[in-house]
Amino acid sequence: MIRYIAKRLGISLLVLLLGSLLLFVLTINSGDPLEDLRESNAPNRENLIAQRINYMGLNKPWYERYWEWLTGAAKCVIGQCDLGVDRKGQNVNAMVLTAADSTLRLVVLATVLAIIIGVTLGIVTAIRQYSGFDYAVTFMAFVFFSLPVFWFAVLLKHYAAIEFNNWIKEAQFEPLTMVIIAVVLAFILMAAIGGDWKRRVINFAVAAVVFGGALFYFDAVTWFRRPSIGLPIFAVVTLALAALIVAMTSGFLNKQVRNAVGTTAILGIVGYGLLRGQLMTNPSWGLLALCLLAAIAIALISGWLWGGFSRKQAMSSSFVWAVVASLLAMGDLLLSNWAKYLKEKPRPIPTIGSETPNYDSTFWMHSIDALAHIALPTIVLTLISIAAYTRYTRASMLDVLNQDYIRTARSKGISERKVITKHAFRNSLIPLATIVAFDFAGLIGGAVITETVFGWQGMGQLFNVGLKEVDPAPVMAFFLVTGTAAVLMNMLADIAYAFLDPRIAR
């Protein structure tokens, strides 16, 4: 395995070298970098031309300019990158750091959400093949996959930003609107659960009443302007989460896993109750990270102590609860500060930019502001990516479910839950490892259209501007980041293969 990875790494580095040479040559020959200055009537035109020639090294042969860039980029191996300056004399290192930070904030959340939701929908549709739910998800997947990004982004800016900002002033629904929303949500849930027609009707009726009652309650107390989960609801939801994790992994008959997850849940709820006030009044990223590490440590220790023969499963199940419950706690803290944010920004959802310029406020206000800016572009990237992940996962899961070893497992009397979670799910992820790795590497390169529509100064914008200005420095910096990301993601895909299928590591 090590020899295989080393060989792949060597080939990848050679491809990066040849690709960088080709991109550099194509960029410098794509136009005239002095065109705007040649047409200028400025009195200091000649000085500006001389300055740009000096910044870009236009008085040197192309191979000498490329060698200077290559030697500077090679220093990244020792942490001393020197990517030069652009045609305005700005340091490209600083430009890349700013652009990469903006792009990572944009794509990481979208990629993670797309993977989780897409893989989940793909598995459910594979299990419920040819059902109404399968047809509906397949139809929506093709719709989202076919959506023009710029058109979808403009629609979101109008309906999810402008119209939402108008609505949030009062934050009230019309009765007919609440009924329609409850019916639609109940229909979706009924289709996902399935069953015979009697069960479907009962599920639909119960879900419609629950959703409708919740909407009427939220509307009556103007919850959308003053939302909060609160400790009691947090406790109920996280205990239900613990039960769901146990049911999907080991089942309630496995007391080792059941006790480990239950202990983790109880200690986590008590700990959050004790720390919630401190986190509300005096928060920091360091304190939040410390709380997350403490929750994970408690989960692993609980799984180790209770696990016995199921120690690995107990630790992994407790770990999943700790991470998901920590995210729910973070959501509760953010929602509890939403009312204060609305007082500072009555129109909370922005349509452009990655942050509010010169915004000076508290920790939670800055966090909500960052999430508000990232919401719309994340929705665009997530929905489009979900379509691909859903289709790939469904096809891979169906292929695995038809294998002989799955039929053998069922014939031995193994429960369908264990067949799906322990046998089929893991093997169905093998083809997805490559797709996820390269999709993430591609997104790091920047979603050029999305960044342009929402005014994000990310990697895609860096490449676009550099190419328009015939400036190789930003373009080559873009290539260095995205090319390195592609190589690293490819290596991670190879390692994921070995983890998912131990035969590959032999």
N, C-alpha and C positions, 0 to 999 in steps of 0.2 A: 504494500500500500504506500509506504514512504517513497519507494522508487517511482511508483506510478505518479504520485503527486509532484515529485521533483521533476520528472520528465514533462508533465503538463505545465508546470511553472516555467521551465526553461523555454518551451515552445511559446507560451503566452508572452514572455518578455521579448522574444524575437518578433512576434507579431506586433507588439506595442512599438518597438523600435522602427520597424518598417512602416507601420501606420502613421507614426508621428512624422517621419520624413515625407511621406506622401501628402499628409494634411498640410504640412508647412509649405511645401512647394505649391500646392493648389491654392492656398490662401494668399500667398504673396503675388500670385499671378492672376488673381480674380479681379483685379482692378488697379486703379491708381490711388495710392494713399495720400497723394498731394493734390488731388483733383479739386477739392473745395478751396484750397489756398491759392491755386493757380487762377481761379476765377474770382478771387477776393479783390476788393478795391481798398483794403486797409492800407494805411501809410506804412506800416511796418511789415508788409507782406513778406519781404525777403527775409527778415529776421525770423518770422514765424516759420517759413519754409526751412530755414537752416536749423532752427530748433527742433522741428519734427524729424528732419533727416538725422540729427544727432540722437534723438530719443529712440528712433526705430532702427538706426544703423543702416540707413538706405545707401550710404556711401561704401558699404562693404559687399563682397560677393555673397550670394545666397547661402552657400555652404558654410561660410564663416559665421553668418548670423545663426544658422541652424546649430552649428557646433557650440556656440555660446549658450544658446537655449538648452541644449542637451546636457552640457556640463553643469549648468545651474540646476536643472531638474534632477540630475543624478545626485546632487547633494541632499535631496530629500531623504535618501537612505539613512543619512546621519542626522536628520532633523534640521538641516540648514538650507532649506529650499531658497533658490534665487531664480525667480521666474521673470526677472527684468521689470521693465516699465512699459506702459502703453504709450500711445502716440501723444498723450497729453502730459507724460512724465509721472503719472500716478503709479504707485507701487502695485504690481499685479498680485503679489502675495496677499496684501490686505484686501484687494478686491475679491480674490478667491475665497478667503475666509468669510467675508461678509456674504457672498453669494451662496457658498456651500451651507452656511448656517441657515439662511433663508430657505433654501431648497430642502434641506433635511427636515426642518420644522414642517414644511408643506407635505412632503411625500412619506415620511415615516409613519405618521398616524394613518394616512390614507391607505398605505400598503398593508399595515397590520389589520386595519378594519376590513379591508377587501379580502385578505386571506382568511380571517376568522369567519366572516359572514359567507363568503363564497364557498369555502370548503364545507361549512355546515349545510348550506343549501344543496350543494352537490351531493353530499352523503344522503340527506333526507330524500331528495328526488330520485336517487338511485334505489333506495330502499322502497320508495313508493312509486316505482316505475309505472308509467302509463296511467297514473291517477290524475284527477283534476288538478291537484297541487303541482304535479310534475309538469303538466302541460302549461299551467299558468307561469311557473318559474321559468320554464324554457322560453316561453313567449317574451316575458319581460327581459330575460337575458339577451335575447336577440335584439330587442328594442334598445336597451342600454348600450350594447356593443355597437349598434349602428348610429347612435346619436352623434351628430357633429359637435365637437367639444365647444367651439365658440358659440354655437346656437344655444346649447344647453346652459353654458355659463351665463349668457345674457338673460335667459329665462329665470335662472336662479337669482340674478341680481335684481330683477324686477319683482318677482313674487316672494322670494325668501328673504329679501333685504328691504326693498322699498315698501312693499305692501305689509310686511311683518312689522316694520318700524311704525307704520301708520296704525296698525291694529294694536300694538302693545301699549299704546297710550291709555286705552280702556281695558284691553285684554278680556273681552267678553265675546262669547259665541251666541249666535242666534239658536233658538231651540231646534229648528229644522237642521241646522248645520251639525249640532251635536248628535242628532239622531242618525244622520247620514254617516258621520264618522264612526259611530258605534256599530252600525250595521256593516260597514266595510271592514272594520277591524275584526268583528265577529266572524264574518264570512271567510276572511283570510285564515283565522285561527281554526275554524271548522274544517277548512280544506286541508290544512297541515296535519291535523289530528286524524282525520279520515274515519273509517268505520262504516257500518251499515247506515241506512237512511235514518233509522230511529235515533241512533247515537249521534248522527250529524245534526239532526234537528235539535236535540237536547243541548248539545254543545253550542250550537249557534244561539239558541235562546238564552242560555246562561251567560255566554260571553257578551251578547248584546246588552243584557241587563247590567252586567258588571261594568262594561265600558261606558255605557250611557250614564249609570249612576256616578261613576268616577268623574266624567266630564261635567255633569251637572254640579257636583260638589266643588270641583276645581273652579268652575265659573262663578259659583256663588261666593266663594271666599277670595276671588281674584288671585288664585294660586300662582298664575303665570307671571304676576308682578311681584309676588312675595313667596317664591317657592322655597321649600325646605323638606328634606326627608325626615330628619330628627332621629334621635337615638332609638325610640321604640320601633319605628318602621324599619330602621336599619337592622335592628336585632332580628325582626321577623324575616326580612328578606335574606339576610345572611344565613340564618338557620335553615331556611328553605333551600338556599344555595348549597349548604352542607349536605342536606338530604339528597339533593339532585346529584351531587358529585358522587356520593356513596352509591346511589342507585345505578348510576351509569358506569361505575368502575368495578366494584366488587360485589355489590348487593348488600342488603342489611344483615344477611346471615353471617357475613364475615365480621366478627366483633372486633378484630384487631384494627381494621381500617375504619370501621364505624366509630370506635372509641377514639382513635387518633384524630379524625376529622372533627368529631364532636368536641373533644378537649380543645383543639385549636380554635374552633368557632367560639366557644364560651370565653376562653382567655382573650381572644381578639375583640369580642364585643365589650367585655369589661375594660380592657385596655383603652379602646376607643372612647368609651364613656368617661374614663378618667382624664384623657388627654384632649378631648374635644374642645373644652374651654380654652386651653392653652394654644391649641392650633388656630382657634378663631381670633384670638387677641394678639398673639405674638408669634406669627408663623415665619418660617424660613425654609428654603430648599434643603438646607442641611438637616433641620428637624424632621421634615417630611421623609427624607431619605433614611434617616435613622429609624423612624417609625416603621418604614417598609422593611428594612433589614431586621428589625426586632420581630416583626410579624413572620417573616420567612424563617428566622431562627427558631421561633416558638413552634412553627409548623414542622420543621425538620426534626427538632428534638422530640416533639410529641409523636411523630411517626416512628422515630427510632425506638422510643420507650414502649409504645403500644404495639408496634408492628409484628414482632415475633416472626413467624414464617412468611408473613405478608409485609415485611418491613419496607421493601422497595415501593410497593403499591401504596402503603400507608403514608410514606413520606411524600410521594409524588401527589397524591390526592390532597393531603394537607397543604402542600405547597401551592397547588392550584387555588384552593380556597383562600389562602393568605393573599395571593396576588389580586384575585378578583375582588375580594372584600376590601382591600386597600384602595382599589380604584373606585369602589362604591363610596367609601369614606371620603375620598377626594371629591367625588361628585356632590356629596352632601355639603361639604364645606363651601364649594363653589356656588351651589344653589342658595345657600344661606346668605351669601353676600350679593346675590343678584339684585335685590331691591336697592341696596346702596349704589350699585353700579348704574341702575336706571336713573337715579337722582342726578348722578354726575353726567350721564350720557343718555338723554331721553330717546335717542335713536341709536340703539345699541349695535345693530348689525351693519358694519361698513361694507362698501362695495369695491373699495380699492385700497391697496397698500397692505403691508404686513404688520403695521403697528401705528398707533396714533402719535404723531410728532409732538414732542415736548409735553407728553402726558405725565404729570406728576401726581401720584396717588399712592395708596397702600399696596401691600403685597398681593392681596386677593383681587384688588381692582385691576392691577397690571396683568394678573393671570387671566381674569375674565376677558380683558381687552385683547390679549393675545389669542385666546380661543375664539372670540368673536370675529377677529380678522381671518383666522384660518378656517372658519366653518365652511364658507361657500366653496373655496377651491378644493377643500377636502372632500366635500360631497360630490363634486364633479369627478375627481380622480377615483374616488371609492366606487361609485356606481358603475363607472365604465370598466374598472378592473374586476369588479364582482362578476360581471357577465362572463369574462374569460375563465376565472377560477371556478365558477359554478359548472360550466360545460366540461372543463378538463377533469374536475373531480368526479362528476357524474359518470363520464366515460370510463375513467380509471376504476372507479368503485364497481361499476357493472362488470368490467372485465375480471376483477378479482372475485366477485361474488359467484361467477360462473366457473371458478377453478375447482379442480377435484378435491383439494384439501379442505375447501369450505364445505363441500358436500359431505366429506368424511367427518368433519367436526360436528355437523348437524346430525349425522347418523349416529354419532356416539352419545347423543342426548345433551350436548352442550347448549345452554340457553342462547336464544337469538341475540341477547345483549352482549354476551361474551364473544359470540361469533363475529359480531360487527365491530366491537371496540378492541378486542385483543388480536383478532386474526385479519379481518378484512381492512380495517381502517389503516393500520400501520403499513401494510403492503401497498395500499392504494396511493399512499403519499410518495412513493418512490418516483414516479414520473413527474409529480408536481415539484420535486426538489429543484430540478433544472429550471422550470418555468418561473418559480418564485425567485430564484437567484438572479436570473437575467432580467426579470421584470423590475426588481428592486434596483439593480445596477443601471437599467435604462432610466428609471425615474430619478435617480441621483443626477443624471445628466440634465435634468430640468424639463418640466412640462412646458415647452416654449409657448404654446397657445394659451394654456391656462395662466401662466405667469404674465403674459401680455394682457389678457383680458382683465385680470385682477390687479395689475400693476405691481407684481412682486419682482424685486430685483434679485433673481436667483441665477442658477447656473445656465439655464436656457437663455435668459436675457443676456448674460455675459457673452455667450457664444454668438447670439444673434447680432449684438452690437459690434463685436469684434469683426465679424464677417462683413457687415455692412461697411465698416470703416477701413477694411483691408488691413487690419491690425493683427498680426500673427500672435502677439503675446497673450491676449485674452483667449484666443481660440486654442492655442496650445495648452494653456492652463486648464481650460475646459477638457481637452483631450486627456491630459495627465490625470485629472481627478476621475473622470468617467472610465477611462481605460483601466486605471488601477482598481477601481470599484468592480469592473467586470471580471478582472483576474481574481480578485479576492472572493467575489461571489461564486465564481466557478470552482474555486478551491473548497469553499464551504459546501457547495453542492456535492462535490466528490466525497467529502467527509460525511455529509448527510446520507449519501448512498450506503456507506459502510455501516452507519448506525442503524439505518432502516433495514438493510439486508446484509447481515454479517458475512455472507458468502463472498461479497465483493472484496472484503479486506484480506481474504486468503491469498 
